[in-house]
Amino acid sequence: MLDVQGVTRMFGQKAAVDNISFRIDSPAFVGIIGRSGAGKSTFLRMMNRLLDATSGEIRVGGRNVLALKGAEARAWQSQCAMIFQQFNLVPRLDVASNVLHGILNRCTTLQTMFNFWPRADILRALEILDRLGIAEQAPKRAEALSGGQQQRVAIARALMQDPKIILADEPIASLDPMNAQVVMDTLKRINAEDGRMVIANLHTLDTARRYCDRVIGMRDGRIVFDGTPDQLSTGVARDIYGADAGFNEAATSTSLPADTTADGTYADLMLS
């Protein structure tokens, strides 16, 4: 399903990602772990085509996505949704409109300028928000939401694209433990229920052990570990993070918020 072969990204004389290769044959939940600067974000940005690779191939369904240009590259970005650490929402726009921005590449300039969306797309956006437990937030400005809620809006925007793969670049790095768990639970549920591959850059071993089917450890641009969560021993952690690094994340128990339904008045307004 995903075949990465010899992918390298140079910045001057330094290799941010250094000849990495791996293969994923099922829609698994894959965690990429390592210290800051290990090359995790650079790799995801290359995969999403936000950054060009210096060399190598990333094949999905037999097609090298690194070779795509123009409209084909943009179409690939729709199939490979990206979630960022800082959410990348439009703060002054309402939540529903932010979700609808997931399909901007399918809309005309006039639709975008006047925030005009087809009825079916509005209903789908509200349905996705309902699924993620934040439908009641649809009419609010994105900037009025908590960090955890904003990240779930970003996930909803990604789902609006109906992607095959979701890339999450440090999705919980700026969240408190309770919101971090809600976001990770949400991503895991999408992976399990939808059969979508999720590849998430993570800082900590406990998060990788709890949520991932497979873990790839990077250090200085290279893969130094590729295995299952139960193989993440202290020795392996030292290889990934260095002997002076801390390996544990405090476990905080929380649960997804209760499901809610969209506000009827706001739905009517969006659909009018």
N, C-alpha and C positions, 0 to 999 in steps of 0.2 A: 504493500500500500504506500509506504514512504521509504525511499531508499536514498540515503545521503552518502555520497562518495567523494572523498578527498577535498572537502570544502575548506577553503582558506580565504581569509580576508586580511590584507596587509594595510597598515597605516604607516606610510613611509617604510622604514626598515623593520618595523615591529609587526609581528603576526598576532592580531587580536583573536583570530580563530585559525588554528594551525593544523590543516590536513585531517579533519575529523570525518569519520565514517561510521554509520550505523544504519540498521534497517528495522522498521516497525511494520509488522504484517497484519495487525488487527487494530480496531479503533480503541486503543488503550489509553489510559491516563498516565502520561509520562512526565516525570519531574526531572528538570535539569538543575542540579545544585552546584554550588561553588561560591567562593568569595567574590566580592565586587571586583570587577576587572578580569574575571575568568574567561569572558567571551560569551556568556550566556545570552545577553541582550543582543549582541552583534549577530549571533547566529539566527535568533528569531527574526530580526529585522531583514536579514538576507532572505530567509524563507518567505517572508511576507512581501519581498521585493521593495522594501523601503530603503534598502542598501544593496549595492551590487557586490557580488563575490569577486575575489581576485581570480580564483580558479575552483574547479570542482563542479559537481552536479547534485541537484536535489530532484529526484524523480518521484512523481506521484502519478500512479496509473500508467507508468511507462513514459511519461512526458517530463522532460527536463524543464522545470519551472524557472530556473535561473536564465534560460535562453529566451524566455518570452519577452516580447516587446509590445509597446503601444496598447491597443485594445485588448490583446490577449493577456498581457500582464495585469491590466486592470480587472479583467474577468477573473483571473486567478486570485487577486486580492479579495474578491467577493467570496470565493470559495474557502479562503484561508483567513478568517477573521482575527483581528488583533485586539487584545485588551491590555491597557497600559497601567502602570503603577499610579499615575496621576489622573486617571479616568479619561482625560481628553474630551470632556463634554463641553457644550457651549453654555456657559454659566447662566446667561440671562434668558435662554430659551426654556420653555417648559419641558418637563420630563418626556412627555409623549413625542414631542417634536425631535428631541435628542435621539430617541429610539428610532424614529422614522429616518433619521440621517444615515442609518445603516444601508438604506437603498438609494442614496443620492446618485450613484452611478447609473441608476435606471430612470432617473427623472430628468425633465427638461430644465433649462435655466429659469424659465418663468415659474415653474412649480417650486423651485428652490427659493427664488427671490420672494415669492408671496406666501410661502409656507402652505402651499396647496397640495393636498395628498388625496389619492383615490380612497374611496370608502373602504374597500377591501383591505388596503394597507393600514388604515387607521384602526380598524377592528383587530387586525392581526397584532399590531403594536400593543393595544390594550390587553389583548389575550396573553401576550408574552409577559407583560408587566404583572398581570394577575397570577400567572404561573410562578413568578419569582417573589410573590408576596408583597408587591409594592404598587399595586394598581391604584390605590388611593392617593399616591403621590403624582399621578399623571398630570394634573393641572399646575403643579408647583414649579417654580423655577428650579433648575438643577442646583444652583448655588445655595438654595435653602435646605438642601438635604444633608444628612450626615455623610461621612466618608464611606461607610459601609453601604448606605443606600445608593450613593453615587456610583460605586463600583458595580452594584447590581443593575443600575441603569446602563452602564457600559456593557455588561454582559447581555442585557436585553437588546441593546443596539447590535451586538455581534450576532445574536440569534436571528435578528430581523434579516440578516444577510442570507440565512439558511446555509451556513458554511459546512463543508466536509470536515474541516479542521479548525479548532480554536487555539490560538496562541495567546498565552497569558504571561506578560512580562512583569514579573514581581507584583502580582495582583493584590497581595496583602501586606506589602512592605510598609505602607503608610497607615495601616489600620491597627486599632486596638485588638487584643486577643479575641474578644467576643465577636466583633464584626469580621475579623479574619476567619473565624470558624464558619460564620454564616456564608461568606463568599466562597470558601473552599467546599463547603457542603453543596452549595449551588452548582459549582463547576462539576463536582463528582456526580451529582444527580443528572446533569445534562449528559455527561459521558455515558452513564449507565442506561438512562431512559431513551436517549436519542441515538445512541451508537455513534456519537461524534468523537473523533480523536481529540484529546486535549493534551497540549504540551505546555507545561507551566514552568517558568523559571522560579526557583524557590531558594531561600537562604538557609533554611534549617532542616536538620535531619528528621525531627519529630513530625513535621508537616509532610515530608516526603514519605515517611514510614506509614503514616495514617491514611494517605489518600492515593498514593501512586501504585500502579501495577508494575511499573519499571522505573528505575532511577539511573540517570546518567550523570556522572560527576565530572566536572571540568576544572582544570587548574592551568593557568597560564596559556589558555587557548587550546589546550589538548584534552581529550577524553582520558581520564585516569581511572574511571570506574563505569561499568555498565552491567547492571544486574537487578535483582529483586530487592525490595525494601528489607527483607530479613537478612540480607547479606551485608547490610550497612553496619559493620562492626566499628569499634573504636579505632582499630588500625586503619580501616578504609577511610574513616573520617579524617584521620591525620594526613593521609595521602591527598585528600581533596582540599582540606582547609588549612593544613599546616599544623604542626605540633602545638603552636601557641594559641590556636583558635578554640573558642567555645563551641560545643557541638549540640547543646540541648536548647529546646524552646519550651517554656512553661506551658503545660497543657491546661486549657481552659474549656470547661464544658458549657455548651450552649446549644440551642436548637433553632431551626428555621422558624421565623415568625408565622403565625397562623395565616392561612390564605384569606385574601380579601377580594372583593369585587370592585370593578371600576365604578367611579361616580357617574351616575346616569346623566346628570346635567352636563358634565364636561364631555362625555362621549357624544351626546347630542350636538354640542357646540362644535366639536372636531368634525363631525360628520355632516354638518350643515353646509 
